[in-house]
Amino acid sequence: MTAQSPPPLTLETARDLQRMLPAEIGPGLSERELDAVEARFGFSFSADHRVFLAAGLPHGSRCWPDWRDGDPEDLAGRLSQPVEGVLFDVEHKGFWHPSWSPRPGQTTDALRIARSELATVPQLVPVYSHRYLPGTAGEYGHPVLSVHQTDVIIYGHDLADYVRREFTGGASGLPARATVGFWSYCVHGGPGTDVTLPTPHSPYAVSSQEAVEYLRMLALERLIGRRHHPHQLIEAGLTALVLDVETESLPLLAGLSRSEQESAHALFDQVLAELGLPESLPVDDTDLSREAARWELVRWWLRLIVNGSLAPGAGADVITSEGWGALARPQSLRPLVDKAAAYNDSVETRRGTHAQAITSEAERLLAGPWPPLD
């Protein structure tokens, strides 16, 4: 079990989660059926995955693996897809894990070594589409991972958190962290993006007005529960200082050294107060106030995508998680969400095309009424 994990998933909780799903729910798999699936395909379900499938078997869409009546070749392909995706990056993108022996010059030799190494990593088992849980027998509490080659994204603190985040826009608020060796590296040491972590953008302001807006939007992100690294707050302060924003605490925030970063959040609050920004933020916790804040953030994230401060794929993932899901899935954002899914599902050679499609959709949304009409 991972640190800070909630209690083990129960059948009752799993059934409650399945009532949230836009899917048909068939009878759950028996212990004998679960054992037979594991024996047939040579893997183990984690403990919470077994409970989830015992509570009921989601079906009605190819996104849900049908462990009872599904095509065996399709299921085997889903199980092998994470490893085959890594091998694709070994062959075509030069990926090489630092713990492996030195990469040989011949690609065929590199693939042979990589395949041997990958045979020792925890098996990933499909939950829905390209979302996976580590297949660790008897264990629960692992995060759900969105996996496309070596681009691995955390999509939920655990299975229950994932279902709420993916299908209802809710989330536990607990910090998510990858917990299984090689796949953890692909999140934290590789190219992956964790949608529960601070928005991976770069400062964009070129005027004092934009610098103040930037500070306000960071405050708005924090208001809905998104976290920030101290260095992001310091960079925002430095950007504002360079652009001639004047407050008493701003030079202190901008001048923090690495050893002083623990003071960043308190100084950020002082800067906000000195600029009068808290007065422009929602002051209550009503549904209407939260909805207005999220729509404002969606517009900001779209602007970051368009101006190049936020990568289209990462930005669309954040909007899908924190905007579309949390706003009860407005149809006006569905085209962007679909383009994000196409980006995540595409091969590397097609990602540029899908990234441009995300940017074009962001431009279209920004050019229309706000919030966009369903």
N, C-alpha and C positions, 0 to 999 in steps of 0.2 A: 504494500500500500504506500502511496506517496504521502509526503508530509502535507498537512492541512487538508487532507481528503475528507469529504463528508462520510457519513456512515455507509456501509455497503448497500447497494441497490436492492430493494425488496420487490417481490412480485406486485404488490399493491402500488408502489410508486411507479414501477415500470408500466403498469396498465394505465395509470393517470397520465404518464407521458405519452403513451400511444394514442390516447384520446385527443391529443393536440395535433396529431399528424394528419396531413391531407392525403391519407392513404387508406386502403382497405386493410383491416386487421383480421387475419385468419387465426385458427387455433394455434396455440403455442407449440413449440417443439418439445417433445418428451425428452427425458434424460437419455433414453435409448436412441432417439433420433439424433440428438446432439452428439452423442458418442460416435454414432455411425458416420456423421459428417466429418468429424475430426479424424476418424480412422481412414476414411476414403481419401481425403485430401492431404492428410499428413500434417495437421496443425492443431493448435488448441485455442478454443475461445477463452478470453479472459472471464473472470467470475461474473462481472457485471454484464458482459455481453451474453453470457449463457442465461442469466436471469431475464434480461430483456427479451430474448428470443423465446424463452419458456412462457413469458407472459402473453405473447402473441407474435404472429409473423406478419409484418407489414408487406403488402404486395399491391399490385395494380399499376406499377410503374417499373420499368427496367432499372431504375436507379436503386431499387431495393433488391439485394440479392435474395433469390428464392432458394433457401437451403433445403426445402422439402421436394419441390418438383422442378427446380431450375435445370437448365442445360448444363451437364457436367463440364463441358468444354468452356462454356462461358464462365462458370464459377472458378475453374482452374485458371483461366486467363485473368480474372480479377485478382486472384491471390498472387499471381506472378507479376502483375503489372508494376508494383513498386520497385522490385528488384530490376526488372527489365528497363524501367525508366532511368534508374541509376546507371545501368550499363550503357544506355544510349548517351548519357552525359559523359561517361568515361570515354566513349568512342568519338563523340562529336564535339564535346565542349572542354575536354581536357580535365574533367573532374578526377580528383584523386584524394582519398582520405589520408590525413597525415599519419595515422597509425599503421597504414599498410607499408609493406616493404617498398623501396624505391621503385618508381614507375619505370618499366623497361621501355626501350625505344620503339619496339614493334607493338602496334595496336592489338594484334591478336594475342600477344603475350600479356599485355595489360588487361585485356578482357578476361583472360583465363584466371589471372590472379584476383581480379576484382570479383569475378563470379565465385571463386573459392572463399574469399573473405565474406561476401554477402551471404553465403550459406550459413554463416555463424551468427548473423544478426537476428534479433527478434522478428518473427513473422508478423506482418501486418495483415489484418483481417478486415475486409470491407464491411462497413456499416451502411453506407448510403452513397451512391455515386462513387466519387474518388475520396470519400472520407473513410478513414481507417482507425481501428483500435489495435494496439499491440496484442498479439495472441499469446498472452502469458498465463498459463494455467493457474487457477486458484487466486489470481491477483485482481484487484479492482482499483479504481481511482486514477487510471492512466488517462491522459488527455486524448481527445479525438484529433487526429491529424488529417489535414487536407494535403494530399500527396500528388505532385506532378513532377516526375523525374526527381531531381535533387532540390526542387522548390517545395519545401515542406512548411505548412502553416498550421499553427494551433487553432482549432476551431471550437474548443470547449475545454473547460477545466477537467471535466470527466464526461461520461456518457450522458448523464442527466442534464448537465449544463449545456452540452452540445445540442441536445434535442430542443431545449428551450431557446438557445441562441439561434439555431438554424431555422426553426419553424414557428417561433412566436415572437422573437425579438427580445426575449428575456435572457438574463444571465445571472450567475451566482455572485459576480463581483469579486470572487477569489482570484488571486494572481495565478495564471496558468504557466506551467513550465513542462517542457518535454522531459521524459523520465527514462527513456530507453536508448542508451548508448548511441549507436550510429545515427538513428533518426533524430536524436537530440542535437547532434552535430549539424545536421542539415537545417534545423531551425535556427540554432544559435551561432554556429560557425560557418554555415553555408548561406545560400541565397534566400532562404525562406523568410517570410514575414508573419509575425504573430499578430492577429487582429486585436488581441486583448492588450497588447503593449502600446506605448505611445505612438501616435501617428508618425510614420517615417517620412517626414517632409523636411525641406530645407527652408530657411528664412527667405522671404520674398520681398520685403518692404523696400521701396525706393524713395519714400517721402515720410515726413514726420507723421502725417495723418495715417498712412498705411502701417507705420510702426506701432502706433497706438492701437489701431484695429487688430494688429497681430497679437498684441498683449491681451486684448479683450477676448479674442477667439480662443487663445490658450486657456483663459479663465472659464470660458463657456464649455470647453472640452472637459475641464476638471469638474465643472458643475454636474455633468451627466455621468461622472465616474471614471473618465479616462485619465490615466496617469501620465506624468511627464518625468523624463530624466532631468536631474538638476542642470545638466549642461544645456538642455533645450531652453530652460528659463534664463540661464546666463546669456546664451546666444541672442535670445529675444531682447534682453536688456541691453546688450552691446549694440545690437542693430538700432535700437531706439536712441541710444546715446549718440551714436555716430550721425544719426539723422536729426540731431538737435532737439530731441525731446528732453524737457527739463523737469526733473523732480529731485527731491533731496536724496532719496534712496537709490535712484537709478545708477549712479556711478558705483555705489557699493555692490549692487547686484552684478553689474557688468564686469567688475574687477575681481570677482571671487576667483581664487586659485583652486586647483584640483583638491587640495587638502581642506578647503573651506566650503565645499559644495553642499554640505549638510545645511548651510544657512540659506540656500537658494530659495526654498519655498517660502520661508518667512519674509525675506526681502522682496520676493515677488508680490506677496500680499501687500506689503507697504507701498510698493510702486503703484499697484492697482488703486489703493486708497488715495494716494496723493494725486492720481489722475482723475479721481472721481468715477472710475469705471464700475465699481460695484453697484452704483445707482442705475446703470444701464443693463444690469443682469437680472434675470428672473429672481424674484424675492420669495416666491412661495413654492410649494411642492405639488401643485395641482397638476392634473393630467394635461390641462390646456397649456400651462406654463412649460411643462416638460416637452410637449409637442412642439411649441414655438421654438424652443431652444434647439431641438434636434433639426428642425427644418432650416434654421439659420446655419447650423453646422454643416448640413448637407450642401447648402449653397457655397459655403466656404471651401469644403473639400473639393467640390466641382471646380471652383476657381483655381485651386492649387493644381489640380490635374491639368487644366487648360494652360496655366502659365508655366508649367514644367517643374513646379516645386514638389510635386507628389507623383510618383510613378503611376501610370494609369491602372495597372493591375492591382497594386497595393491600395490605391485610392478607392477603386471600385469595391474591393473586399471590405474596406472600412465602411463605406456607404451601405453596402449590403447588410453588414452586421449591425451597425449603430444607427443607420437611417431607415432603410426599407423594413428591416425586421422589427425595429422598435416602434415604427410608425404604423404598424398593422398592415404592412405590405401594400402601400398605395400603388395602383396600377400605373401611375405616371412614372414611377421609378423602375417598373418591370423591365423595359428595354435595356436599361443600364445593367440591371442585375443579370439579365440573360447574356449580355456581352461580357460581363465579368466571368460567368460560368464558361462561356466559349473560350475566353482567354486561358482560364485555368485548365481546361480540358485539351487545349491545342498542343501540337508538337512545337518544338522550339522555332522551327523555320516559319511557322505561321503566327507567332506571337506578336510580331511587329504589326501585322495587319489587324489583329484583334485589339492591340493597344490603341491604334489609330481610331478604330471604331468606338472604343470607350471615350476617347477624347472628343470625337465628333458628337457623340451623344451628350457629353457634358456641355459642349458649346450650345447644342440645341436646347437643352434644359435651361441654361442660363439666359438664353435669348427670349424665353417665354415668360408668362406670368409667374409670380412666386407667392406662395407655394404653387407648384405646377398643378394644373387641373387634371383630375382623373377622368 
